[in-house]
Amino acid sequence: SLSTMDQVTAVSLASKAWVENPEKNIFSFSWEERCCPSADSWIHLARHIGVRTVHCAALCTSSNSSKSALLAGMKSVAVPDRFTGYQDFSGADLIVDEMTDSAVGAIFKLVESYP
C-alpha cells in the first residue's frame, strides 16, 4: 500500500486496522514531490514485494495516480470517489464504481491477461 502519510503514522494506523506486518507492507511517498505517487513510487513498491510491474494492478482514486501507475508499467484500476469522480481517467485499464466481487474478479483477469 502507498500512503501520503509519513511512514511512522501510516504504520501506526495500519497496525490498528487490517494490515498484517504493516512495517513491511506500507510505503510512504513524498507529498512535496507530488500530490500522488509517481511512477518511481509504484516501481519501488513492486520491487519491494518482488513482483514485476506488469503483474501488478494499481487501485487509484485519482487520475494522476492512475497515469503514474500506467507509466510504471502497471495495470491501472480507477476507483473514483466523491472528490475525484470528475477527473479524466482515460487510459485506465478498468474503471469501477465500487469494489464488488465482480470488480475484484475483473481486476484478477486484468493481471492474469499479461502473457
MMTF fields as JSON, N, C-alpha, C and O atoms, coordinates in Angstrom:
{
  "mmtfVersion": "1.0.0",
  "mmtfProducer": "UNKNOWN",
  "numBonds": 459,
  "numAtoms": 460,
  "numGroups": 115,
  "numChains": 1,
  "numModels": 1,
  "chainsPerModel": [1],
  "groupsPerChain": [115],
  "chainIdList": ["A"],
  "bondAtomList": [4, 2, 8, 6, 12, 10, 16, 14, 20, 18, 24, 22, 28, 26, 32, 30, 36, 34, 40, 38, 44, 42, 48, 46, 52, 50, 56, 54, 60, 58, 64, 62, 68, 66, 72, 70, 76, 74, 80, 78, 84, 82, 88, 86, 92, 90, 96, 94, 100, 98, 104, 102, 108, 106, 112, 110, 116, 114, 120, 118, 124, 122, 128, 126, 132, 130, 136, 134, 140, 138, 144, 142, 148, 146, 152, 150, 156, 154, 160, 158, 164, 162, 168, 166, 172, 170, 176, 174, 180, 178, 184, 182, 188, 186, 192, 190, 196, 194, 200, 198, 204, 202, 208, 206, 212, 210, 216, 214, 220, 218, 224, 222, 228, 226, 232, 230, 236, 234, 240, 238, 244, 242, 248, 246, 252, 250, 256, 254, 260, 258, 264, 262, 268, 266, 272, 270, 276, 274, 280, 278, 284, 282, 288, 286, 292, 290, 296, 294, 300, 298, 304, 302, 308, 306, 312, 310, 316, 314, 320, 318, 324, 322, 328, 326, 332, 330, 336, 334, 340, 338, 344, 342, 348, 346, 352, 350, 356, 354, 360, 358, 364, 362, 368, 366, 372, 370, 376, 374, 380, 378, 384, 382, 388, 386, 392, 390, 396, 394, 400, 398, 404, 402, 408, 406, 412, 410, 416, 414, 420, 418, 424, 422, 428, 426, 432, 430, 436, 434, 440, 438, 444, 442, 448, 446, 452, 450, 456, 454],
  "bondOrderList": [1, 1, 1, 1, 1, 1, 1, 1, 1, 1, 1, 1, 1, 1, 1, 1, 1, 1, 1, 1, 1, 1, 1, 1, 1, 1, 1, 1, 1, 1, 1, 1, 1, 1, 1, 1, 1, 1, 1, 1, 1, 1, 1, 1, 1, 1, 1, 1, 1, 1, 1, 1, 1, 1, 1, 1, 1, 1, 1, 1, 1, 1, 1, 1, 1, 1, 1, 1, 1, 1, 1, 1, 1, 1, 1, 1, 1, 1, 1, 1, 1, 1, 1, 1, 1, 1, 1, 1, 1, 1, 1, 1, 1, 1, 1, 1, 1, 1, 1, 1, 1, 1, 1, 1, 1, 1, 1, 1, 1, 1, 1, 1, 1, 1],
  "groupList": [{"groupName": "SER", "atomNameList": ["N", "CA", "C", "O"], "elementList": ["N", "C", "C", "O"], "formalChargeList": [0, 0, 0, 0], "bondAtomList": [1, 0, 2, 1, 3, 2], "bondOrderList": [1, 1, 2], "singleLetterCode": "S", "chemCompType": "L-PEPTIDE LINKING"}, {"groupName": "LEU", "atomNameList": ["N", "CA", "C", "O"], "elementList": ["N", "C", "C", "O"], "formalChargeList": [0, 0, 0, 0], "bondAtomList": [1, 0, 2, 1, 3, 2], "bondOrderList": [1, 1, 2], "singleLetterCode": "L", "chemCompType": "L-PEPTIDE LINKING"}, {"groupName": "THR", "atomNameList": ["N", "CA", "C", "O"], "elementList": ["N", "C", "C", "O"], "formalChargeList": [0, 0, 0, 0], "bondAtomList": [1, 0, 2, 1, 3, 2], "bondOrderList": [1, 1, 2], "singleLetterCode": "T", "chemCompType": "L-PEPTIDE LINKING"}, {"groupName": "MET", "atomNameList": ["N", "CA", "C", "O"], "elementList": ["N", "C", "C", "O"], "formalChargeList": [0, 0, 0, 0], "bondAtomList": [1, 0, 2, 1, 3, 2], "bondOrderList": [1, 1, 2], "singleLetterCode": "M", "chemCompType": "L-PEPTIDE LINKING"}, {"groupName": "ASP", "atomNameList": ["N", "CA", "C", "O"], "elementList": ["N", "C", "C", "O"], "formalChargeList": [0, 0, 0, 0], "bondAtomList": [1, 0, 2, 1, 3, 2], "bondOrderList": [1, 1, 2], "singleLetterCode": "D", "chemCompType": "L-PEPTIDE LINKING"}, {"groupName": "GLN", "atomNameList": ["N", "CA", "C", "O"], "elementList": ["N", "C", "C", "O"], "formalChargeList": [0, 0, 0, 0], "bondAtomList": [1, 0, 2, 1, 3, 2], "bondOrderList": [1, 1, 2], "singleLetterCode": "Q", "chemCompType": "L-PEPTIDE LINKING"}, {"groupName": "VAL", "atomNameList": ["N", "CA", "C", "O"], "elementList": ["N", "C", "C", "O"], "formalChargeList": [0, 0, 0, 0], "bondAtomList": [1, 0, 2, 1, 3, 2], "bondOrderList": [1, 1, 2], "singleLetterCode": "V", "chemCompType": "L-PEPTIDE LINKING"}, {"groupName": "ALA", "atomNameList": ["N", "CA", "C", "O"], "elementList": ["N", "C", "C", "O"], "formalChargeList": [0, 0, 0, 0], "bondAtomList": [1, 0, 2, 1, 3, 2], "bondOrderList": [1, 1, 2], "singleLetterCode": "A", "chemCompType": "L-PEPTIDE LINKING"}, {"groupName": "LYS", "atomNameList": ["N", "CA", "C", "O"], "elementList": ["N", "C", "C", "O"], "formalChargeList": [0, 0, 0, 0], "bondAtomList": [1, 0, 2, 1, 3, 2], "bondOrderList": [1, 1, 2], "singleLetterCode": "K", "chemCompType": "L-PEPTIDE LINKING"}, {"groupName": "TRP", "atomNameList": ["N", "CA", "C", "O"], "elementList": ["N", "C", "C", "O"], "formalChargeList": [0, 0, 0, 0], "bondAtomList": [1, 0, 2, 1, 3, 2], "bondOrderList": [1, 1, 2], "singleLetterCode": "W", "chemCompType": "L-PEPTIDE LINKING"}, {"groupName": "GLU", "atomNameList": ["N", "CA", "C", "O"], "elementList": ["N", "C", "C", "O"], "formalChargeList": [0, 0, 0, 0], "bondAtomList": [1, 0, 2, 1, 3, 2], "bondOrderList": [1, 1, 2], "singleLetterCode": "E", "chemCompType": "L-PEPTIDE LINKING"}, {"groupName": "ASN", "atomNameList": ["N", "CA", "C", "O"], "elementList": ["N", "C", "C", "O"], "formalChargeList": [0, 0, 0, 0], "bondAtomList": [1, 0, 2, 1, 3, 2], "bondOrderList": [1, 1, 2], "singleLetterCode": "N", "chemCompType": "L-PEPTIDE LINKING"}, {"groupName": "PRO", "atomNameList": ["N", "CA", "C", "O"], "elementList": ["N", "C", "C", "O"], "formalChargeList": [0, 0, 0, 0], "bondAtomList": [1, 0, 2, 1, 3, 2], "bondOrderList": [1, 1, 2], "singleLetterCode": "P", "chemCompType": "L-PEPTIDE LINKING"}, {"groupName": "ILE", "atomNameList": ["N", "CA", "C", "O"], "elementList": ["N", "C", "C", "O"], "formalChargeList": [0, 0, 0, 0], "bondAtomList": [1, 0, 2, 1, 3, 2], "bondOrderList": [1, 1, 2], "singleLetterCode": "I", "chemCompType": "L-PEPTIDE LINKING"}, {"groupName": "PHE", "atomNameList": ["N", "CA", "C", "O"], "elementList": ["N", "C", "C", "O"], "formalChargeList": [0, 0, 0, 0], "bondAtomList": [1, 0, 2, 1, 3, 2], "bondOrderList": [1, 1, 2], "singleLetterCode": "F", "chemCompType": "L-PEPTIDE LINKING"}, {"groupName": "ARG", "atomNameList": ["N", "CA", "C", "O"], "elementList": ["N", "C", "C", "O"], "formalChargeList": [0, 0, 0, 0], "bondAtomList": [1, 0, 2, 1, 3, 2], "bondOrderList": [1, 1, 2], "singleLetterCode": "R", "chemCompType": "L-PEPTIDE LINKING"}, {"groupName": "CYS", "atomNameList": ["N", "CA", "C", "O"], "elementList": ["N", "C", "C", "O"], "formalChargeList": [0, 0, 0, 0], "bondAtomList": [1, 0, 2, 1, 3, 2], "bondOrderList": [1, 1, 2], "singleLetterCode": "C", "chemCompType": "L-PEPTIDE LINKING"}, {"groupName": "HIS", "atomNameList": ["N", "CA", "C", "O"], "elementList": ["N", "C", "C", "O"], "formalChargeList": [0, 0, 0, 0], "bondAtomList": [1, 0, 2, 1, 3, 2], "bondOrderList": [1, 1, 2], "singleLetterCode": "H", "chemCompType": "L-PEPTIDE LINKING"}, {"groupName": "GLY", "atomNameList": ["N", "CA", "C", "O"], "elementList": ["N", "C", "C", "O"], "formalChargeList": [0, 0, 0, 0], "bondAtomList": [1, 0, 2, 1, 3, 2], "bondOrderList": [1, 1, 2], "singleLetterCode": "G", "chemCompType": "PEPTIDE LINKING"}, {"groupName": "TYR", "atomNameList": ["N", "CA", "C", "O"], "elementList": ["N", "C", "C", "O"], "formalChargeList": [0, 0, 0, 0], "bondAtomList": [1, 0, 2, 1, 3, 2], "bondOrderList": [1, 1, 2], "singleLetterCode": "Y", "chemCompType": "L-PEPTIDE LINKING"}],
  "groupTypeList": [0, 1, 0, 2, 3, 4, 5, 6, 2, 7, 6, 0, 1, 7, 0, 8, 7, 9, 6, 10, 11, 12, 10, 8, 11, 13, 14, 0, 14, 0, 9, 10, 10, 15, 16, 16, 12, 0, 7, 4, 0, 9, 13, 17, 1, 7, 15, 17, 13, 18, 6, 15, 2, 6, 17, 16, 7, 7, 1, 16, 2, 0, 0, 11, 0, 0, 8, 0, 7, 1, 1, 7, 18, 3, 8, 0, 6, 7, 6, 12, 4, 15, 14, 2, 18, 19, 5, 4, 14, 0, 18, 7, 4, 1, 13, 6, 4, 10, 3, 2, 4, 0, 7, 6, 18, 7, 13, 14, 8, 1, 6, 10, 0, 19, 12],
  "groupIdList": [1, 2, 3, 4, 5, 6, 7, 8, 9, 10, 11, 12, 13, 14, 15, 16, 17, 18, 19, 20, 21, 22, 23, 24, 25, 26, 27, 28, 29, 30, 31, 32, 33, 34, 35, 36, 37, 38, 39, 40, 41, 42, 43, 44, 45, 46, 47, 48, 49, 50, 51, 52, 53, 54, 55, 56, 57, 58, 59, 60, 61, 62, 63, 64, 65, 66, 67, 68, 69, 70, 71, 72, 73, 74, 75, 76, 77, 78, 79, 80, 81, 82, 83, 84, 85, 86, 87, 88, 89, 90, 91, 92, 93, 94, 95, 96, 97, 98, 99, 100, 101, 102, 103, 104, 105, 106, 107, 108, 109, 110, 111, 112, 113, 114, 115],
  "secStructList": [7, 3, 3, 1, 1, 7, 2, 2, 2, 2, 2, 2, 2, 2, 2, 6, 6, 6, 7, 1, 1, 2, 2, 2, 2, 7, 3, 3, 7, 7, 6, 6, 6, 7, 1, 1, 7, 7, 2, 2, 2, 2, 2, 2, 2, 2, 2, 2, 2, 6, 7, 7, 4, 4, 4, 7, 3, 3, 3, 3, 1, 1, 2, 2, 2, 2, 2, 2, 2, 2, 2, 6, 6, 7, 3, 3, 3, 3, 7, 7, 7, 6, 6, 6, 6, 6, 1, 7, 7, 6, 6, 7, 1, 3, 3, 7, 1, 1, 7, 7, 2, 2, 2, 2, 2, 2, 2, 2, 2, 2, 2, 2, 6, 7, 7],
  "xCoordList": [0.833, 0.0, 0.88, 1.885, 0.516, 1.214, 0.404, -0.826, 1.083, 0.388, 1.061, 2.278, 0.264, 0.823, 1.248, 1.941, 0.846, 1.246, 2.72, 3.271, 3.352, 4.73, 4.711, 3.687, 5.824, 5.906, 5.445, 4.706, 5.863, 5.519, 4.008, 3.416, 3.386, 1.944, 1.178, 0.223, 1.595, 0.912, 0.996, 0.002, 2.164, 2.335, 1.51, 0.891, 1.496, 0.72, -0.769, -1.445, -1.269, -2.675, -2.992, -3.995, -2.145, -2.375, -2.337, -3.088, -1.476, -1.384, -2.657, -2.963, -3.4, -4.666, -5.822, -6.936, -5.543, -6.594, -6.362, -6.244, -6.296, -6.308, -4.961, -4.838, -3.959, -2.722, -1.809, -1.444, -1.45, -0.512, 0.904, 1.186, 1.785, 3.16, 3.199, 3.817, 2.553, 2.454, 3.802, 3.933, 4.795, 6.114, 6.719, 7.608, 6.242, 6.726, 5.769, 6.153, 4.531, 3.502, 2.977, 2.117, 3.481, 3.069, 4.277, 5.364, 4.079, 5.154, 4.674, 3.57, 5.499, 5.161, 5.874, 6.978, 5.233, 5.905, 5.847, 4.997, 6.729, 6.867, 5.731, 5.569, 4.95, 3.872, 4.444, 3.838, 5.624, 6.253, 6.622, 6.593, 6.971, 7.362, 6.19, 6.348, 5.014, 3.841, 2.614, 2.739, 1.455, 0.247, -0.228, -1.22, 0.468, 0.102, 1.377, 2.417, 1.312, 2.529, 3.051, 2.285, 4.35, 4.981, 5.177, 4.983, 5.556, 5.859, 6.963, 6.923, 7.94, 9.018, 8.499, 8.995, 7.496, 6.911, 6.26, 6.435, 5.507, 4.864, 5.926, 5.788, 6.979, 8.051, 8.738, 9.016, 9.014, 9.647, 8.788, 9.306, 7.491, 6.582, 6.636, 6.739, 6.568, 6.596, 7.899, 7.894, 9.009, 10.305, 10.362, 10.87, 9.834, 9.889, 9.109, 9.534, 7.975, 7.187, 7.619, 7.088, 8.585, 9.14, 8.264, 8.278, 7.5, 6.608, 6.922, 7.084, 7.008, 7.229, 6.016, 4.882, 6.257, 5.157, 4.08, 2.906, 4.445, 3.439, 2.471, 1.429, 2.8, 1.932, 1.2, 0.665, 1.182, 0.53, -0.659, -0.682, -1.632, -2.756, -2.789, -2.87, -2.727, -2.785, -4.221, -4.843, -4.745, -6.082, -5.933, -5.339, -6.467, -6.204, -7.49, -8.455, -7.499, -8.66, -8.506, -9.464, -7.323, -7.138, -6.576, -5.922, -6.837, -6.339, -4.815, -4.18, -4.225, -2.757, -2.11, -1.134, -2.639, -2.058, -2.305, -1.469, -3.429, -3.713, -2.694, -2.157, -2.443, -1.485, -0.057, 0.694, 0.325, 1.675, 1.831, 2.912, 0.768, 0.815, 1.008, 1.783, 0.295, 0.455, 1.882, 2.461, 2.451, 3.837, 4.817, 5.869, 4.462, 5.322, 5.21, 5.99, 4.244, 4.068, 3.032, 2.932, 2.258, 1.221, -0.118, -0.315, -1.022, -2.407, -2.997, -2.668, -3.854, -4.46, -5.954, -6.67, -6.408, -7.817, -8.275, -7.885, -9.096, -9.594, -10.795, -11.737, -10.74, -11.823, -12.16, -11.821, -12.822, -13.105, -13.958, -14.822, -13.694, -14.512, -15.257, -15.234, -15.904, -16.719, -15.887, -16.417, -14.586, -13.715, -13.061, -12.621, -12.99, -12.259, -13.121, -12.611, -14.392, -15.286, -15.313, -15.627, -14.994, -14.996, -13.715, -13.675, -12.677, -11.383, -11.408, -12.271, -10.436, -10.311, -9.482, -8.265, -10.147, -9.471, -9.218, -9.053, -9.188, -8.923, -7.543, -6.603, -7.445, -6.2, -6.212, -5.479, -7.048, -7.13, -7.611, -8.448, -7.08, -7.465, -8.872, -9.542, -9.313, -10.63, -11.08, -10.268, -12.35, -12.926, -14.07, -14.978, -14.025, -15.074, -15.655, -14.936, -16.953, -17.613, -17.494, -17.427, -17.468, -17.316, -16.682, -16.749, -16.072, -15.354, -16.29, -16.385, -16.965, -17.842, -17.038, -15.894, -17.618, -16.96, -16.67, -15.625, -17.582, -17.411, -16.219, -15.44, -16.082, -14.955, -13.626, -12.648, -13.596, -12.37, -12.003, -10.829, -12.991, -12.739, -12.173, -11.259, -12.706, -12.209, -10.768, -9.979, -10.42, -9.043, -8.09, -7.021, -8.473, -7.618, -7.448, -6.359, -8.499, -8.392, -7.439, -6.687, -7.463, -6.545, -5.092, -4.285, -4.779, -3.4, -2.997, -1.856, -3.917, -3.613, -3.504, -2.96, -4.013, -4.025, -2.653, -2.469, -1.687, -0.353, 0.284, 0.267, 0.85, 1.413, 2.579, 3.138],
  "yCoordList": [-1.169, 0.0, 1.235, 1.28, 2.236, 3.518, 4.524, 4.506, 5.403, 6.372, 7.732, 7.822, 8.79, 10.139, 10.456, 11.447, 9.636, 9.847, 9.505, 8.722, 10.1, 9.693, 8.241, 7.747, 7.57, 6.123, 5.741, 4.769, 6.48, 6.136, 6.219, 5.32, 7.287, 7.456, 6.388, 5.807, 6.133, 5.139, 3.744, 3.018, 3.372, 2.054, 1.959, 0.928, 3.023, 3.033, 2.856, 2.059, 3.593, 3.475, 2.087, 1.483, 1.585, 0.276, -0.845, -1.815, -0.716, -1.766, -1.828, -2.866, -0.728, -0.705, -1.181, -1.381, -1.358, -1.764, -3.202, -4.09, -3.445, -4.795, -5.271, -6.437, -4.422, -4.755, -5.626, -5.272, -6.773, -7.674, -7.204, -6.887, -7.154, -6.675, -5.308, -5.179, -4.289, -3.004, -2.367, -1.649, -2.621, -2.03, -2.553, -1.921, -3.699, -4.267, -4.015, -4.17, -3.629, -3.535, -2.131, -1.947, -1.142, 0.247, 1.035, 0.94, 1.81, 2.629, 4.063, 4.321, 4.982, 6.395, 6.989, 6.574, 7.96, 8.724, 10.181, 10.576, 10.96, 12.348, 13.197, 13.31, 13.789, 14.677, 15.9, 16.429, 16.352, 17.513, 17.223, 18.111, 15.966, 15.558, 15.707, 16.141, 15.34, 15.291, 14.992, 14.449, 15.333, 15.085, 13.637, 13.266, 12.836, 11.425, 10.639, 11.229, 9.322, 8.537, 8.728, 8.741, 8.872, 8.946, 7.532, 6.556, 7.428, 6.111, 5.431, 4.218, 6.202, 5.631, 5.022, 3.989, 5.666, 5.122, 3.77, 2.832, 3.668, 2.389, 1.316, 0.171, 1.695, 0.741, 0.274, -0.915, 1.208, 0.86, -0.149, -1.124, 0.084, -0.835, -2.228, -3.226, -2.294, -3.593, -4.333, -5.538, -3.612, -4.263, -4.789, -5.881, -3.997, -4.409, -5.697, -6.544, -5.844, -7.065, -8.184, -9.294, -7.888, -8.924, -9.313, -10.463, -8.353, -8.625, -7.648, -6.453, -8.142, -7.259, -6.351, -6.769, -5.126, -4.171, -4.642, -4.327, -5.379, -5.853, -6.848, -7.147, -7.359, -8.301, -7.639, -8.319, -6.301, -5.554, -4.767, -4.346, -4.581, -3.687, -2.647, -2.986, -1.396, -0.301, 0.188, 0.516, 0.236, 0.757, 2.246, 2.624, 3.076, 4.514, 5.311, 5.076, 6.257, 7.113, 8.448, 9.217, 8.74, 9.994, 9.698, 8.677, 10.597, 10.394, 10.478, 9.781, 11.329, 11.423, 10.117, 9.669, 9.508, 8.245, 7.145, 6.254, 7.189, 6.22, 6.326, 5.322, 7.544, 7.757, 7.388, 6.851, 7.664, 7.301, 5.782, 5.253, 5.08, 3.613, 3.065, 2.133, 3.651, 3.226, 3.475, 2.639, 4.627, 4.926, 3.931, 3.646, 3.411, 2.425, 1.045, 0.149, 0.865, -0.428, -1.306, -2.495, -0.729, -1.489, -1.348, -0.449, -2.244, -2.076, -1.043, -1.032, -0.192, 0.837, 0.588, 0.484, 0.494, 0.334, 1.623, 1.903, 2.388, 3.641, 3.363, 2.673, 3.913, 3.795, 5.218, 5.609, 5.981, 7.376, 7.467, 6.627, 8.51, 8.741, 10.065, 10.662, 10.52, 11.733, 12.976, 13.992, 12.91, 14.05, 14.001, 15.033, 12.827, 12.688, 12.177, 11.941, 12.007, 11.473, 12.294, 11.763, 13.562, 14.432, 14.323, 14.813, 13.697, 13.658, 12.744, 11.877, 12.969, 12.209, 10.95, 11.021, 9.812, 8.532, 7.791, 6.572, 8.529, 7.864, 7.216, 7.77, 6.063, 5.3, 4.201, 3.22, 4.362, 3.325, 2.025, 2.04, 0.915, -0.386, -0.781, -1.549, -0.255, -0.605, 0.534, 1.097, 0.88, 1.88, 1.202, 0.65, 1.243, 0.632, 1.663, 2.507, 1.582, 2.499, 2.024, 2.834, 0.715, 0.149, -1.226, -1.878, -1.651, -2.911, -4.068, -4.508, -4.545, -5.707, -6.963, -6.87, -8.117, -9.37, -9.396, -9.885, -8.877, -8.825, -7.942, -8.293, -6.793, -5.888, -6.548, -6.443, -7.217, -7.905, -8.991, -9.153, -9.731, -10.75, -10.136, -10.695, -8.991, -8.304, -7.841, -7.871, -7.414, -6.984, -8.173, -8.053, -9.312, -10.5, -10.917, -11.321, -10.821, -11.157, -10.214, -10.633, -8.941, -7.959, -8.364, -8.383, -8.683, -9.027, -10.34, -10.49, -11.291, -12.587, -12.519, -13.431, -11.449, -11.358, -11.063, -11.177, -10.685, -10.419, -11.725, -12.702, -11.764, -13.041, -13.549, -14.599],
  "zCoordList": [0.0, 0.0, 0.0, 0.71, -0.786, -0.808, -0.02, -0.065, 0.704, 1.53, 1.458, 1.301, 1.573, 1.664, 3.086, 3.32, 4.03, 5.426, 5.58, 4.806, 6.589, 6.865, 7.323, 7.795, 7.185, 7.429, 8.834, 8.991, 9.852, 11.236, 11.45, 12.048, 10.968, 11.126, 10.352, 10.867, 9.125, 8.293, 8.917, 8.945, 9.41, 10.036, 11.311, 11.573, 12.103, 13.343, 13.048, 13.698, 12.077, 11.712, 11.162, 11.539, 10.278, 9.67, 10.71, 10.605, 11.702, 12.721, 13.556, 14.144, 13.613, 14.341, 13.473, 13.955, 12.202, 11.269, 10.83, 11.675, 9.549, 9.0, 8.473, 8.097, 8.432, 7.73, 8.58, 9.701, 8.015, 8.666, 8.334, 7.178, 9.305, 9.135, 8.442, 7.386, 9.014, 8.329, 8.015, 7.023, 8.844, 8.576, 7.276, 6.705, 6.809, 5.547, 4.391, 3.231, 4.683, 3.644, 3.376, 2.515, 4.099, 3.897, 3.409, 3.979, 2.357, 1.802, 1.685, 1.206, 2.118, 2.013, 0.814, 0.461, 0.197, -0.849, -0.437, 0.361, -0.968, -0.572, -1.133, -2.348, -0.24, -0.671, -1.372, -2.304, -0.918, -1.536, -2.983, -3.835, -3.251, -4.601, -5.557, -6.698, -5.071, -5.928, -5.078, -3.98, -5.563, -4.773, -4.862, -4.236, -5.627, -5.764, -6.032, -6.327, -5.934, -6.166, -7.593, -8.556, -7.698, -9.021, -9.554, -8.829, -10.804, -11.381, -10.575, -10.368, -10.122, -9.314, -8.015, -7.565, -7.412, -6.17, -6.435, -5.658, -7.532, -7.878, -8.162, -7.732, -8.886, -9.204, -7.925, -7.767, -7.005, -5.729, -4.968, -4.423, -4.934, -4.246, -4.87, -4.157, -6.195, -6.884, -6.608, -6.356, -6.657, -6.378, -4.951, -4.699, -4.022, -2.622, -2.378, -1.592, -3.048, -2.839, -3.788, -3.728, -4.665, -5.531, -6.71, -7.148, -7.225, -8.351, -9.477, -9.234, -10.69, -11.835, -12.002, -11.769, -12.398, -12.51, -13.481, -13.288, -14.507, -15.473, -14.847, -15.43, -13.681, -12.978, -11.81, -10.934, -11.81, -10.732, -11.26, -12.417, -10.405, -10.69, -9.584, -8.404, -9.965, -9.001, -8.898, -9.908, -7.682, -7.451, -7.152, -6.142, -8.017, -7.964, -7.829, -8.556, -6.894, -6.73, -7.448, -7.519, -7.982, -8.723, -10.11, -10.323, -11.039, -12.402, -12.449, -13.239, -11.606, -11.595, -11.141, -11.743, -10.092, -9.632, -10.658, -10.814, -11.356, -12.408, -13.539, -14.008, -13.959, -15.054, -14.642, -15.456, -13.404, -12.973, -12.855, -13.113, -12.47, -12.434, -13.847, -14.06, -14.808, -16.204, -16.685, -17.379, -16.316, -16.694, -16.078, -16.65, -14.912, -14.238, -14.871, -14.546, -15.775, -16.421, -15.758, -16.063, -14.85, -14.149, -14.858, -15.675, -14.535, -14.924, -13.962, -12.775, -14.471, -13.638, -13.515, -14.511, -12.264, -11.986, -11.292, -10.159, -11.985, -11.433, -10.537, -10.927, -9.336, -8.381, -7.921, -6.804, -8.78, -8.426, -7.169, -6.917, -6.389, -5.203, -5.362, -6.438, -4.32, -4.45, -4.71, -5.16, -4.434, -4.686, -6.058, -6.566, -6.665, -7.935, -9.084, -10.18, -8.853, -9.88, -11.16, -12.225, -11.075, -12.253, -13.079, -14.208, -12.548, -13.226, -14.45, -14.591, -15.325, -16.566, -16.313, -16.141, -16.292, -16.061, -17.373, -17.378, -18.487, -19.763, -19.703, -19.132, -20.289, -20.252, -19.205, -19.322, -18.178, -17.145, -17.788, -18.691, -17.319, -17.865, -17.448, -18.138, -16.32, -15.791, -14.892, -14.157, -14.938, -14.04, -13.301, -13.922, -11.975, -11.164, -10.204, -9.67, -9.995, -9.068, -7.624, -6.699, -7.44, -6.104, -6.215, -7.257, -5.132, -5.136, -4.813, -3.668, -5.824, -5.702, -6.021, -6.467, -5.799, -6.163, -7.661, -8.088, -8.439, -9.89, -10.273, -11.159, -9.6, -9.882, -9.512, -10.252, -8.378, -7.955, -8.964, -9.296, -9.451, -10.469, -11.737, -12.343, -12.144, -13.342, -13.154, -14.098, -11.944, -11.662, -11.786, -12.385, -11.224, -11.343, -12.809, -13.215, -13.585, -15.017, -15.722, -16.601, -15.345, -15.93, -15.704, -16.633, -14.459, -14.109, -14.759, -15.196, -14.828, -15.429, -16.948, -17.57, -17.549, -19.007, -19.601, -20.813, -18.765, -19.291, -19.736, -18.987, -20.946, -21.457, -20.648, -20.964]
}
